[in-house]
Amino acid sequence: MRLSFYENGDWLAQLHLLDDEGLPVDLSGLSLSLALRDRLGRFAMKLSDGDGLVVADAAAGCVNLDISVSRHKNIVPGLYRFDMVSISGDGARRNILRGTMHIRRGQVEVPGRDDSNSVDDQQIVISGGTF
C-alpha cells in the first residue's frame, strides 16, 4: 500500500481492510496503532485510536486516517514506511498493514483541477490468519 500526501495539508484517507476472500476484516474489540519511520528506520510518528486513527466501522474493516497539519508539522518531505498493528483485549499484537507514505513538498493547485490532499477510499487485502 502506498499513500501520498502534501507536507502542508491535512492527511486524510479512508482504508477498507479485506481478508484473502475479499471480506471485510472485523476490527471489533481491537485497538489500532500505526508507526511511521523514515528510510533509515528512525521513528517519525506514532498514531493510535483517536489520535490520527479512527475505526469508522469496525465490522466493515473501515479505518480513517486523519492527521492535521499541526500534528505532522515536523515531518519533512520524503519516503516513509509504516506498519499498522492491531492489539486485542488480551494484549496480542498483529501487524495488519504495511506500506509506504510519500510526503511531497508543498501543495500545488492547478487551475481547473481538484488537487485535494487526501486519498480516495482504499481497499486493502490482508493475507493470512484470522483476527
DSSP file (Angstrom, degrees, kcal/mol; ACC not computed):
  #  RESIDUE AA STRUCTURE BP1 BP2  ACC     N-H-->O    O-->H-N    N-H-->O    O-->H-N    TCO  KAPPA ALPHA  PHI   PSI    X-CA   Y-CA   Z-CA
    1    1 A M              0   0    0      0, 0.0    99,-2.4     0, 0.0     2,-0.4   0.000 360.0 360.0 360.0 135.4    0.0    0.0    0.0
    2    2 A R  E     -a  100   0A   0     97,-0.2     2,-0.3    99,-0.0    99,-0.2  -0.989 360.0-172.4-128.1 126.1    1.3    3.4   -0.9
    3    3 A L  E     -a  101   0A   0     97,-2.8    99,-3.1    -2,-0.4     2,-0.4  -0.852   4.5-163.7-111.9 151.6   -0.1    6.7    0.4
    4    4 A S  E     +a  102   0A   0     -2,-0.3     2,-0.3    97,-0.2    99,-0.2  -0.992  14.0 164.4-141.2 130.3    0.9   10.1   -0.8
    5    5 A F  E     -a  103   0A   0     97,-2.6    99,-3.5    -2,-0.4     2,-0.3  -0.929  35.9-110.7-139.1 160.9    0.3   13.5    0.9
    6    6 A Y  E >   -a  104   0A   0     -2,-0.3     3,-1.1     4,-0.2    99,-0.2  -0.712  26.7-127.5 -90.2 148.0    1.5   17.1    0.7
    7    7 A E  T 3  S+     0   0    0     97,-2.7    68,-0.1    -2,-0.3    98,-0.1   0.783 104.0  49.6 -65.4 -28.6    3.5   18.4    3.6
    8    8 A N  T 3  S+     0   0    0     96,-0.2     2,-0.3     2,-0.1    -1,-0.2  -0.016 102.2  67.0-108.3  31.3    1.3   21.5    4.1
    9    9 A G  S <  S-     0   0    0     -3,-1.1     2,-0.1    59,-0.1    97,-0.0  -0.944  90.8 -86.1-139.3 163.1   -2.1   19.9    4.2
   10   10 A D        -     0   0    0     -2,-0.3     2,-0.7     1,-0.1    58,-0.2  -0.405  41.4-127.6 -64.2 146.5   -4.1   17.6    6.4
   11   11 A W  E     +B   67   0A   0     56,-3.1    56,-2.7    -6,-0.1     2,-0.4  -0.890  37.4 171.5-102.3 112.7   -3.5   13.9    5.7
   12   12 A L  E     +Bc  66 118A   0    105,-0.9   107,-2.3    -2,-0.7     2,-0.3  -0.973   5.9 150.9-127.0 133.2   -6.9   12.2    5.2
   13   13 A A  E     -Bc  65 119A   0     52,-2.1    52,-3.4    -2,-0.4     2,-0.5  -0.978  31.1-144.8-156.4 148.6   -7.6    8.6    3.9
   14   14 A Q  E     -B   64   0A   0    105,-0.7   108,-2.7    -2,-0.3     2,-0.4  -0.981  21.3-164.6-116.5 123.2  -10.2    6.0    4.4
   15   15 A L  E     -Bc  63 122A   0     48,-3.4    48,-2.9    -2,-0.5     2,-0.6  -0.900  10.1-160.7-112.4 133.1   -9.0    2.4    4.4
   16   16 A H  E     -Bc  62 123A   0    106,-3.9   108,-3.2    -2,-0.4     2,-0.5  -0.943  15.5-150.5-113.0 109.7  -11.1   -0.7    3.9
   17   17 A L  E     - c   0 124A   0     44,-3.0     8,-2.7    -2,-0.6     2,-0.3  -0.690  17.8-176.4 -86.9 125.6   -9.3   -3.8    5.2
   18   18 A L  E     -Dc  24 125A   0    106,-4.4   108,-5.1    -2,-0.5     2,-0.1  -0.884  18.4-130.6-121.2 150.1  -10.3   -7.0    3.5
   19   19 A D    >   -     0   0    0      4,-3.2     3,-2.1    -2,-0.3   108,-0.2  -0.241  46.3 -81.4 -86.9-175.6   -9.2  -10.6    4.1
   20   20 A D  T 3  S+     0   0    0    106,-0.5   107,-0.1     1,-0.3    -1,-0.1   0.752 130.8  52.9 -58.9 -25.6   -7.9  -13.1    1.4
   21   21 A E  T 3  S-     0   0    0      2,-0.1    -1,-0.3     3,-0.0   104,-0.0   0.368 120.8-105.6 -93.2   5.2  -11.5  -13.8    0.4
   22   22 A G  S <  S+     0   0    0     -3,-2.1    -2,-0.1     1,-0.3     3,-0.0   0.605  77.8 133.7  83.1  11.5  -12.4  -10.2   -0.2
   23   23 A L        -     0   0    0      1,-0.1    -4,-3.2    38,-0.0    -1,-0.3  -0.688  65.1 -94.2 -94.6 149.1  -14.5  -10.0    3.0
   24   24 A P  B     -D   18   0A   0      0, 0.0     2,-0.6     0, 0.0    -6,-0.3  -0.308  35.6-120.3 -61.3 141.1  -14.1   -7.1    5.5
   25   25 A V        -     0   0    0     -8,-2.7     2,-0.6    35,-0.3    -8,-0.2  -0.743  27.3-128.7 -80.9 122.1  -11.7   -7.7    8.4
   26   26 A D        -     0   0    0     -2,-0.6    33,-0.2     1,-0.1    32,-0.1  -0.633  26.8-178.3 -77.3 116.8  -13.8   -7.3   11.6
   27   27 A L    >   +     0   0    0     31,-2.6     3,-2.1    -2,-0.6    32,-0.2   0.277  31.3 138.9 -98.2   8.8  -11.9   -4.8   13.8
   28   28 A S  T 3  S+     0   0    0     30,-0.3     3,-0.1     1,-0.3    -2,-0.0  -0.305  74.7  10.2 -58.1 133.5  -14.4   -5.1   16.7
   29   29 A G  T 3  S+     0   0    0      1,-0.2     2,-0.3    59,-0.1    60,-0.3   0.471 105.5 114.6  77.9   2.1  -12.7   -5.3   20.1
   30   30 A L    <   -     0   0    0     -3,-2.1     2,-0.3    58,-0.1    -1,-0.2  -0.801  54.0-148.0-106.5 147.3   -9.3   -4.3   18.6
   31   31 A S  E     -E   87   0A   0     56,-2.6    56,-2.7    -2,-0.3     2,-0.3  -0.802  18.9-143.2-102.0 153.8   -7.2   -1.2   19.2
   32   32 A L  E     -E   86   0A   0     -2,-0.3    17,-1.1    54,-0.2     2,-0.3  -0.905  17.3-179.1-121.7 149.7   -5.0    0.1   16.4
   33   33 A S  E     -EF  85  48A   0     52,-2.0    52,-3.2    -2,-0.3     2,-0.4  -0.992   7.2-163.4-142.3 143.4   -1.6    1.7   16.3
   34   34 A L  E     -EF  84  47A   0     13,-2.5    13,-3.1    -2,-0.3     2,-0.5  -0.994   2.7-162.5-132.5 127.6    0.5    2.9   13.4
   35   35 A A  E     -EF  83  46A   0     48,-2.2    48,-1.7    -2,-0.4     2,-0.5  -0.928   5.2-158.5-109.8 132.8    4.2    3.7   13.4
   36   36 A L  E     +EF  82  45A   0      9,-3.1     8,-3.2    -2,-0.5     9,-1.6  -0.940  15.0 178.8-111.7 128.7    5.8    5.8   10.7
   37   37 A R  E     -EF  81  43A   0     44,-3.0    44,-3.0    -2,-0.5     6,-0.2  -0.948  24.1-121.2-130.9 150.0    9.6    5.5   10.1
   38   38 A D    >   -     0   0    0      4,-2.4     3,-2.2    -2,-0.3    42,-0.2  -0.147  47.0 -83.6 -78.6-178.5   12.0    7.2    7.7
   39   39 A R  T 3  S+     0   0    0     40,-0.5    41,-0.1     1,-0.3    -1,-0.1   0.757 130.6  52.9 -59.9 -26.3   14.1    5.3    5.2
   40   40 A L  T 3  S-     0   0    0      2,-0.1    -1,-0.3     1,-0.0    -2,-0.0   0.395 121.4-106.3 -90.8   3.2   16.8    4.7    7.8
   41   41 A G    <   +     0   0    0     -3,-2.2     2,-0.3     1,-0.3    -2,-0.1   0.537  68.9 149.7  86.4   6.5   14.2    3.2   10.2
   42   42 A R        -     0   0    0      1,-0.1    -4,-2.4    -5,-0.0    -1,-0.3  -0.566  54.6-106.0 -77.1 136.3   14.2    6.1   12.5
   43   43 A F  E     +F   37   0A   0     -2,-0.3    -6,-0.2    -6,-0.2    -1,-0.1  -0.364  43.5 167.5 -61.3 132.5   10.9    6.7   14.3
   44   44 A A  E     -     0   0A   0     -8,-3.2     2,-0.3     1,-0.4    -7,-0.2   0.702  60.1 -15.2-115.3 -38.2    9.0    9.7   12.9
   45   45 A M  E     -F   36   0A   0     -9,-1.6    -9,-3.1     2,-0.0     2,-0.4  -0.970  48.6-147.3-167.3 149.2    5.4    9.5   14.4
   46   46 A K  E     -F   35   0A   0     -2,-0.3     2,-0.3   -11,-0.2   -11,-0.2  -0.993  14.6-168.8-125.6 134.9    3.0    7.1   16.1
   47   47 A L  E     +F   34   0A   0    -13,-3.1   -13,-2.5    -2,-0.4     2,-0.3  -0.867   9.7 171.5-116.6 153.2   -0.7    7.2   15.7
   48   48 A S  E > > -Fh  33  52A   0      3,-1.3     3,-2.7    -2,-0.3     5,-1.6  -0.898  48.3 -47.8-148.2 178.1   -3.3    5.3   17.8
   49   49 A D  E 3 5S+ h   0  53A   0    -17,-1.1     5,-0.2     1,-0.3   -18,-0.0  -0.287 129.2   5.6 -52.5 126.1   -7.1    5.1   18.2
   50   50 A G  T 3 5S+     0   0    0      3,-3.0    -1,-0.3     1,-0.1     2,-0.2   0.363 117.7  83.1  80.0  -6.6   -8.4    8.6   18.5
   51   51 A D  B < 5S-G   48   0A   0     -3,-2.7    -3,-1.3     2,-0.4     3,-0.1  -0.567 126.9 -37.8-127.9  67.0   -5.0   10.2   17.7
   52   52 A G  E   5S+h   48   0A   0     -5,-0.2    14,-2.5    -2,-0.2     2,-0.4   0.077 127.8  78.3 102.9 -22.8   -4.8   10.1   13.9
   53   53 A L  E   < +hI  49  65A   0     -5,-1.6    -3,-3.0    12,-0.2     2,-0.4  -0.978  53.9 179.4-120.2 132.3   -6.6    6.7   13.5
   54   54 A V  E     - I   0  64A   0     10,-2.3    10,-3.5    -2,-0.4     2,-1.1  -0.983  26.1-140.6-132.9 122.2  -10.4    6.3   13.8
   55   55 A V  E     - I   0  63A   0     -2,-0.4     3,-0.3     8,-0.2     8,-0.2  -0.719  25.1-179.7 -78.6 103.8  -12.2    3.0   13.4
   56   56 A A  E    S+     0   0A   0      6,-1.2     2,-0.2    -2,-1.1    -1,-0.2   0.839  74.5   5.8 -78.0 -35.1  -15.1    4.3   11.4
   57   57 A D  E   > - I   0  62A   0      5,-1.6     5,-2.4    -3,-0.1     4,-0.5  -0.749  65.3-170.3-152.0  96.6  -16.9    1.0   11.0
   58   58 A A  T > 5S+     0   0    0     -3,-0.3   -31,-2.6     1,-0.2     3,-1.3   0.902  87.7  50.1 -58.9 -46.3  -15.3   -2.0   12.9
   59   59 A A  T 3 5S+     0   0    0      1,-0.3    -1,-0.2   -33,-0.2    -2,-0.0   0.812 113.5  46.8 -64.8 -29.6  -17.5   -4.7   11.3
   60   60 A A  T 3 5S-     0   0    0     -3,-0.4    -1,-0.3     2,-0.1   -35,-0.3   0.414 111.2-119.8 -92.1   1.0  -16.7   -3.3    7.8
   61   61 A G  T < 5 +     0   0    0     -3,-1.3   -44,-3.0    -4,-0.5     2,-0.6   0.816  58.1 157.6  66.9  30.5  -13.0   -3.0    8.5
   62   62 A C  E   < +BI  16  57A   0     -5,-2.4    -5,-1.6   -46,-0.2    -6,-1.2  -0.804  15.8 176.5 -99.0 121.7  -13.1    0.7    7.8
   63   63 A V  E     -BI  15  55A   0    -48,-2.9   -48,-3.4    -2,-0.6     2,-0.5  -0.982  16.8-149.0-124.3 131.6  -10.4    2.9    9.3
   64   64 A N  E     -BI  14  54A   0    -10,-3.5   -10,-2.3    -2,-0.4     2,-0.6  -0.865   3.4-152.4-100.4 133.0   -9.9    6.6    8.8
   65   65 A L  E     +BI  13  53A   0    -52,-3.4   -52,-2.1    -2,-0.5     2,-0.4  -0.925  23.1 170.6 -98.7 122.7   -6.5    8.2    8.8
   66   66 A D  E     +B   12   0A   0    -14,-2.5     2,-0.5    -2,-0.6   -54,-0.2  -0.832   2.9 164.2-142.0  96.0   -6.9   11.8    9.9
   67   67 A I  E     -B   11   0A   0    -56,-2.7   -56,-3.1    -2,-0.4    -2,-0.0  -0.952  24.9-144.9-122.4 114.6   -3.7   13.7   10.7
   68   68 A S    >>  -     0   0    0     -2,-0.5     4,-1.5   -58,-0.2     3,-0.7  -0.312  26.0-111.5 -74.8 159.6   -3.9   17.5   10.9
   69   69 A V  H 3> S+     0   0    0      1,-0.3     4,-0.8     2,-0.2     3,-0.3   0.897 119.3  56.2 -55.9 -42.3   -1.0   19.8    9.8
   70   70 A S  H 34 S+     0   0    0      1,-0.2     3,-0.3     2,-0.2    -1,-0.3   0.823 106.2  51.6 -63.1 -29.2   -0.3   20.7   13.4
   71   71 A R  H <4 S+     0   0    0     -3,-0.7    -1,-0.2     1,-0.2     3,-0.2   0.836 121.0  30.7 -75.2 -33.8    0.2   17.0   14.2
   72   72 A H  H >< S+     0   0    0     -4,-1.5     3,-2.3    -3,-0.3    -2,-0.2   0.208  80.1 118.4-110.9  15.5    2.7   16.3   11.4
   73   73 A K  T 3< S+     0   0    0     -4,-0.8    -1,-0.1     1,-0.3    -3,-0.1   0.708  75.5  53.5 -58.9 -22.0    4.4   19.7   11.1
   74   74 A N  T 3  S+     0   0    0     -3,-0.2     2,-0.6    -4,-0.1    -1,-0.3   0.413  82.9 103.0 -94.2   2.4    7.8   18.2   12.0
   75   75 A I    <   -     0   0    0     -3,-2.3     3,-0.1   -68,-0.1    -3,-0.0  -0.767  64.4-148.1 -86.8 118.8    7.7   15.5    9.3
   76   76 A V        -     0   0    0     -2,-0.6    27,-0.2     1,-0.1    -2,-0.1  -0.527  30.4 -85.2 -85.4 153.7    9.9   16.6    6.3
   77   77 A P  S    S+     0   0    0      0, 0.0     2,-0.3     0, 0.0    27,-0.2  -0.218  81.0  88.2 -55.6 145.4    9.1   15.6    2.7
   78   78 A G  E    S- J   0 103A   0     25,-1.7    25,-3.0    -3,-0.1     2,-0.5  -0.943  79.0 -53.6 154.3-172.0   10.4   12.2    1.7
   79   79 A L  E     - J   0 102A   0     -2,-0.3   -40,-0.5    23,-0.2     2,-0.3  -0.868  51.6-179.9-103.0 129.0    9.5    8.5    1.6
   80   80 A Y  E     - J   0 101A   0     21,-2.4    21,-2.6    -2,-0.5     2,-0.4  -0.841  19.4-136.9-123.6 159.4    8.5    6.8    4.9
   81   81 A R  E     -EJ  37 100A   0    -44,-3.0   -44,-3.0    -2,-0.3     2,-0.3  -0.909  20.6-166.7-114.6 146.4    7.4    3.3    5.8
   82   82 A F  E     -EJ  36  99A   0     17,-2.7    17,-2.0    -2,-0.4     2,-0.4  -0.966  12.7-163.3-134.6 154.1    4.5    2.5    8.1
   83   83 A D  E     -EJ  35  98A   0    -48,-1.7   -48,-2.2    -2,-0.3     2,-0.5  -1.000   9.3-155.5-130.3 130.2    3.2   -0.5   10.0
   84   84 A M  E     -EJ  34  97A   0     13,-3.2    12,-2.5    -2,-0.4    13,-1.5  -0.932  15.5-167.2-106.3 131.0   -0.3   -0.7   11.4
   85   85 A V  E     -EJ  33  95A   0    -52,-3.2   -52,-2.0    -2,-0.5     2,-0.4  -0.927  12.3-146.1-119.8 139.2   -0.8   -3.1   14.3
   86   86 A S  E     -EJ  32  94A   0      8,-3.0     8,-2.1    -2,-0.4     2,-0.5  -0.846  11.7-159.9-100.0 144.0   -4.0   -4.5   15.9
   87   87 A I  E     -EJ  31  93A   0    -56,-2.7   -56,-2.6    -2,-0.4     6,-0.2  -0.984   8.2-149.4-126.2 120.2   -4.0   -5.1   19.6
   88   88 A S    >   -     0   0    0      4,-2.5     3,-2.1    -2,-0.5   -58,-0.1  -0.288  34.6 -96.4 -82.0 171.3   -6.6   -7.4   21.1
   89   89 A G  T 3  S+     0   0    0    -60,-0.3    -1,-0.1     1,-0.3   -59,-0.1   0.777 125.6  53.1 -58.7 -29.0   -8.1   -7.2   24.5
   90   90 A D  T 3  S-     0   0    0      2,-0.1    -1,-0.3     1,-0.0    -2,-0.0   0.352 123.5-103.3 -90.6   7.3   -5.6   -9.7   25.9
   91   91 A G    <   +     0   0    0     -3,-2.1     2,-0.2     1,-0.3    -2,-0.1   0.418  68.3 151.4  91.2  -1.1   -2.7   -7.7   24.5
   92   92 A A        -     0   0    0     -5,-0.1    -4,-2.5     1,-0.0     2,-0.4  -0.463  31.5-152.3 -66.7 132.3   -1.9   -9.9   21.5
   93   93 A R  E     + J   0  87A   0     -6,-0.2     2,-0.4    -2,-0.2    -6,-0.2  -0.848  16.1 179.4-110.4 142.6   -0.4   -7.8   18.7
   94   94 A R  E     - J   0  86A   0     -8,-2.1    -8,-3.0    -2,-0.4     2,-0.6  -0.979  29.3-128.5-144.5 129.7   -0.6   -8.5   15.0
   95   95 A N  E     + J   0  85A   0     -2,-0.4   -10,-0.3   -10,-0.2     3,-0.1  -0.666  33.6 169.6 -75.0 117.8    0.8   -6.5   12.1
   96   96 A I  E     +     0   0A   0    -12,-2.5     2,-0.3    -2,-0.6   -11,-0.2   0.581  58.8  23.4-108.7 -12.6   -2.2   -6.0    9.7
   97   97 A L  E     + J   0  84A   0    -13,-1.5   -13,-3.2    29,-0.1     2,-0.3  -0.954  54.3 179.7-158.1 134.3   -0.9   -3.5    7.2
   98   98 A R  E     + J   0  83A   0     -2,-0.3     2,-0.3   -15,-0.2   -15,-0.2  -0.962  24.8 123.9-129.5 150.5    2.5   -2.3    5.9
   99   99 A G  E     - J   0  82A   0    -17,-2.0   -17,-2.7    -2,-0.3     2,-0.3  -0.979  48.9 -85.0-176.9-170.5    3.2    0.3    3.3
  100  100 A T  E     -aJ   2  81A   0    -99,-2.4   -97,-2.8    -2,-0.3     2,-0.5  -0.891  21.3-155.5-119.8 151.8    4.9    3.5    2.3
  101  101 A M  E     -aJ   3  80A   0    -21,-2.6   -21,-2.4    -2,-0.3     2,-0.7  -0.981   8.3-157.6-127.8 117.4    3.9    7.1    2.7
  102  102 A H  E     -aJ   4  79A   0    -99,-3.1   -97,-2.6    -2,-0.5     2,-0.7  -0.859   4.9-160.7 -98.0 117.5    5.3    9.6    0.3
  103  103 A I  E     -aJ   5  78A   0    -25,-3.0   -25,-1.7    -2,-0.7     2,-0.3  -0.886  12.7-154.5-100.4 117.7    5.3   13.1    1.7
  104  104 A R  E     -a    6   0A   0    -99,-3.5   -97,-2.7    -2,-0.7     2,-0.3  -0.640  20.7-105.0 -96.1 149.1    5.5   15.7   -1.1
  105  105 A R  S    S-     0   0    0     -2,-0.3     3,-0.1   -99,-0.2    -1,-0.1  -0.543  79.4 -20.8 -73.0 127.6    6.9   19.2   -0.8
  106  106 A G  S    S-     0   0    0     -2,-0.3     2,-0.6     1,-0.1   -99,-0.2   0.455  79.1 -88.1  59.4 157.3    4.2   21.9   -0.8
  107  107 A Q        -     0   0    0   -101,-0.1     2,-0.5   -99,-0.1    -1,-0.1  -0.907  38.0-154.7-104.4 125.4    0.7   21.7   -2.1
  108  108 A V        -     0   0    0     -2,-0.6     2,-0.5    -3,-0.1  -102,-0.0  -0.853   4.8-163.8-102.5 129.5    0.3   22.6   -5.8
  109  109 A E        -     0   0    0     -2,-0.5     5,-0.1     5,-0.1    -2,-0.0  -0.962   2.5-163.2-113.9 122.2   -3.0   23.8   -7.1
  110  110 A V    >   -     0   0    0     -2,-0.5     3,-2.3     3,-0.4     5,-0.1  -0.904  32.2-106.8-103.5 126.2   -3.6   23.7  -10.8
  111  111 A P  T 3  S+     0   0    0      0, 0.0     3,-0.1     0, 0.0    -1,-0.0  -0.239 104.7  14.3 -52.9 132.7   -6.5   25.9  -12.1
  112  112 A G  T 3  S+     0   0    0      1,-0.2     2,-0.4    -3,-0.0    -3,-0.0   0.457 109.7  96.6  82.9   0.5   -9.5   23.7  -13.1
  113  113 A R  S <  S-     0   0    0     -3,-2.3     2,-0.9     2,-0.0    -3,-0.4  -0.984  70.7-133.6-127.8 134.3   -8.1   20.6  -11.3
  114  114 A D        +     0   0    0     -2,-0.4     2,-0.6    -5,-0.1    -5,-0.1  -0.750  26.1 175.3 -86.9 105.1   -9.0   19.4   -7.9
  115  115 A D        +     0   0    0     -2,-0.9    -1,-0.1    -5,-0.1    -7,-0.1  -0.567  13.7 175.9-106.4  66.0   -5.7   18.5   -6.1
  116  116 A S        -     0   0    0     -2,-0.6     2,-0.8     1,-0.1  -107,-0.0  -0.300  37.0-122.7 -69.7 158.2   -7.1   17.7   -2.7
  117  117 A N  S    S+     0   0    0   -112,-0.1  -105,-0.9     2,-0.1     2,-0.3  -0.414  78.7  89.0 -99.6  56.3   -4.7   16.4   -0.1
  118  118 A S  E    S-c   12   0A   0     -2,-0.8     2,-0.5  -107,-0.2  -105,-0.2  -0.940  70.7-120.8-145.3 167.1   -6.5   13.1    0.5
  119  119 A V  E     -c   13   0A   0   -107,-2.3  -105,-0.7    -2,-0.3     3,-0.1  -0.933  30.9-119.3-112.8 133.1   -6.5    9.6   -0.7
  120  120 A D  E     -     0   0A   0     -2,-0.5  -106,-0.2     1,-0.2    -1,-0.0  -0.152  59.1 -57.2 -61.8 165.6   -9.7    8.1   -2.1
  121  121 A D  E     -     0   0A   0   -108,-0.1     2,-0.5  -106,-0.1  -106,-0.2  -0.159  60.6-153.6 -45.1 131.8  -11.2    5.0   -0.4
  122  122 A Q  E     -c   15   0A   0   -108,-2.7  -106,-3.9    -3,-0.1     2,-0.6  -0.952   7.8-155.1-115.0 130.5   -8.5    2.3   -0.4
  123  123 A Q  E     -c   16   0A   0     -2,-0.5     2,-0.5  -108,-0.2  -106,-0.2  -0.933  17.1-170.7-104.6 122.0   -9.4   -1.4   -0.2
  124  124 A I  E     -c   17   0A   0   -108,-3.2  -106,-4.4    -2,-0.6     2,-0.5  -0.950  14.9-142.7-119.8 126.8   -6.5   -3.3    1.3
  125  125 A V  E     -c   18   0A   0     -2,-0.5     2,-0.6  -108,-0.2  -106,-0.2  -0.771  11.0-154.6 -90.2 127.0   -6.4   -7.1    1.3
  126  126 A I        -     0   0    0   -108,-5.1  -106,-0.5    -2,-0.5     2,-0.3  -0.898  15.6-146.1-102.4 119.4   -4.9   -8.6    4.5
  127  127 A S        +     0   0    0     -2,-0.6  -108,-0.0  -108,-0.2    -2,-0.0  -0.641  48.7   4.1 -92.1 140.6   -3.4  -12.0    3.8
  128  128 A G  S    S+     0   0    0     -2,-0.3     0, 0.0     1,-0.1     0, 0.0   0.563  90.2  30.6  77.0 141.9   -3.2  -14.9    6.2
  129  129 A G  S    S-     0   0    0   -110,-0.0     2,-0.3     2,-0.0    -1,-0.1   0.088  72.9 -89.7  75.5 177.8   -4.6  -15.7    9.6
  130  130 A T              0   0    0   -111,-0.1  -105,-0.0     1,-0.0     0, 0.0  -0.829 360.0 360.0-125.7 165.4   -7.6  -14.6   11.5
  131  131 A F              0   0    0     -2,-0.3    -1,-0.0  -105,-0.0    -2,-0.0   0.382 360.0 360.0-108.5 360.0   -8.3  -11.7   13.8
